[in-house]
Amino acid sequence: MPTERLRRLGRGIRTALGSRLARRQVRLVLIVALGVGWLLSALQIAVDYRAYRDSLTTQLDQLVTTTLSTAAAAAWQLDGQLARVVCEGLTAHPAIDGCVLRLPGPLSLGETRVEPATTWLPLSDGLFGGRQRRELPLRHEGPKAIGRLALDLNPASAVNDFSRRVLTHLLTGTLRALVLALVLFAVFHVLTLRPITRLSRFLSDADPGAAGVELTRPARHRHDDEIRSLETATLGLMQTVSRQMADLKAAKRDLEHTNRHLEDRIRARTRELEQAMRVMRDRAYTDPLTGLANRRAFFEAAADYLARWRRDGEAFAVVLADLDEFKAINDRLGHDLGDRALQAVADGWRRTCRQDDCIARFGGEEFIGLFRVDDRDQAREVAERLRREVAALRLEDLPWSLTVSLGVALVGPGDEAIDGLVTRADQALYRAKRGGRNRVEDDAAG
Ligand SMILES: Nc1nc2c(ncn2[C@@H]2O[C@H](COP(=O)(O)OP(=O)(O)OP(=O)(O)O)[C@@H](O)[C@H]2O)c(=O)[nH]1
C-alpha cells in the first residue's frame, strides 16, 4: 500500500512539474521565499551584530577593570612575576594578543605576546574597529600614574566567530525559505494547479462528438470560485457543442437519405428516358403500318453494306419490289384491305428473311431489300423467293391472288453510292412491270 501511495505521489509530482504553469509558480515562489528568507536573515544578522559587538566590549571592559587594580599593585611593588601573571591572564582573552605593563620611562615590568589571530574575511576591520592599542594609566592611592598597561586588541577571532554566526543565519534563512517555498507551492498546487490540470485533461479527453456519451462535471473541485465557474461554463459549452453535433449528424443522415432517394429517382427517371428514347428511335426508323424498317433505316443500313463491300468485298444486292395492281385493291375492296395486304406481305417477308438481311418499306406499296449474296444468280433467287412468298399469300376478303414485281441490282466495282444501285433496281423493276408483272428482272439486261 505505501509503495502504491509513493508511486501515486511520484506521478503527481511529475505531472505537477511537467506543467509549464507549475514551473513558473516554482520559480516565482522560490524567488519570493528566498527574498523574504534572506531579508529576515539580514535583519537577524544586523541585530546579532549589535548584540555581539556590545557583549564583546562589555566583556573586555569588565576584564580590564577587574585586572587593573592587580596590575597597579604589581607596578607599585615592582613585582615582575605578578605583572607577567596579569599579562598572561589578559592575553588569554581571544581579542587581546599583546600586553605590556610599563613603568614610567622606557622600563617594562612584564610583557606577554601571543600568536596574533587572523581572519579570512576581507574588509573585516570595519566590523569591530580593526587592530587597536589601548593604554590605561595605573594609579596607587593618588591621582598620579605609577605606570601604564598597554593592551594590543585584535578583533580577528571575534570576526571569525561572528562570520560563523552569519553563515548559520544565512543557512537557516535559506532553509526556512525553501520550506516556505514548498508550502506555498503545495498550496498553489492544491488550490489552482491541480483543478486546472484536471480540467484541461478532461477537455483533451472529452469527445463531444461521440454518440451516447454523457458529459459530466470533470473534477472534484470543492471550492465555489472562478475555477468552479470555469468548469461549469466549459461543461455547458461542451454540452451545447455535443447537442449541435448530434443535430448536425441527424441532419447529415437525413440529407444522405434524401440524396439516396433522389439518386433512386434520378436512376428511375434515366431508365424511363432511355426507354422513351429507344421507343422514339424505333419510331424514327420504323414504318408504323408494317413494323418494317423505313426509308431512313434503309439508307443507313445501305451505307454499312456499301462500306463492308469496299472494305471486305462482301457483295450484296438491292431488291426493289412493287405490288402489282395495288390500286385496284384500294379502289374496289377498300383502303383497309389494302393496308392489311401490305401488313401481310411485310409479315411474310419478315419471317422468311435472314437476320442480316434488311427489308424496308420504301413508300406506298413499294418495298426495298438489302441481301448479302455471292452473285447475280443468287440475288435473283432471293427475289424469286420473295415473289413466290407473295404469290402464295391468301388474304381473307381478297378474291384474287396478290402478286409483286421485283427489280434486282447487284453491287459492282463502280458503285460509290447507294443511289446508283437503287436507280438500277428501279429500272429493272420498271422492266418487270413492262414485261407483264409478277416477275423478277435484274440490272444485267439494263
Ligand atoms: N391501302 C393503302 N394503299 C396505299 C398505301 N400507299 C399507297 N397506296 C396505294 O397504292 C396504289 C398504288 O397504285 P399505282 O401506283 O397506280 O400502282 P398499281 O396500281 O400497283 O399498279 P402497278 O404498280 O403498275 O402494278 C395507290 O392507289 C395508292 O393509294 C397504303 O399505305 N395503304
The ligand as an ORCA input file, in Angstrom:
! r2SCAN-3c Opt
* xyz 0 1
  N     -54.130      0.858    -98.573
  C     -53.031      1.510    -98.873
  N     -52.792      1.903   -100.095
  C     -51.678      2.554   -100.405
  C     -50.761      2.886    -99.454
  N     -49.719      3.564   -100.046
  C     -50.017      3.643   -101.348
  N     -51.214      3.036   -101.617
  C     -51.909      2.918   -102.834
  O     -51.199      2.102   -103.732
  C     -51.663      2.416   -105.003
  C     -50.530      2.416   -105.956
  O     -51.070      2.461   -107.267
  P     -50.192      2.598   -108.530
  O     -49.058      3.448   -108.286
  O     -51.150      3.055   -109.613
  O     -49.751      1.205   -108.882
  P     -50.525     -0.172   -109.106
  O     -51.928      0.045   -109.015
  O     -49.948     -1.114   -108.102
  O     -50.089     -0.545   -110.482
  P     -48.700     -1.170   -110.950
  O     -47.710     -0.720   -109.903
  O     -48.475     -0.590   -112.237
  O     -48.908     -2.601   -110.955
  C     -52.360      3.733   -104.878
  O     -53.791      3.548   -105.032
  C     -52.053      4.209   -103.504
  O     -53.139      4.925   -102.946
  C     -51.018      2.492    -98.135
  O     -50.279      2.768    -97.196
  N     -52.171      1.822    -97.912
*
